[in-house]
Amino acid sequence: MDAALNYLLHLISGLAMVAAFAALYMAVTPFRERALIRQGFVAPALSLAGAVVGFSLTVASSILHNDSYPLFVAWCAAGLSVQVLAYFVLARLLPGLPDQLAGNNVAAGAFAGTVALVVGIVNAACMS
């Protein structure tokens, strides 16, 4: 029974962390991804998807490599911080990026999503 409860605790917590990350990420970006995605804009969808998948890899790595629940949560929080920081660094390096994403520049969205995914992969590997 302990294994089943541990599974449920990590599953629910992990999914809640991914949802919280997505909400926070959309709150800190200077445009409204949800509204743009509803309008059919691909660029912000690609950018957001890369960030969410990248963070999900961090959550998965944290589940795999941490023996205690508090450590799992702490590493997820660290991963969240790194992923948000990566967006701010990228937006600083490419000053027009937020406008390009809001303007549905698919190449910019693919690039931003790829950078977020790469950051997530490297971040997840660092937790092993």
Secondary structure, DSSP 8 states (H G I E B T S, - for coil): -HHHHHHHHHHHHHHHHHHHHHHHHHHHSSS-HHHHHHTT-HHHHHHHHHHHHHHHHHHHHHHHH-SSHHHHHHHHHHHHHHHHHHHHHHHHHSTTHHHHHHTT-HHHHHHHHHHHHHHHHHHHHHT-
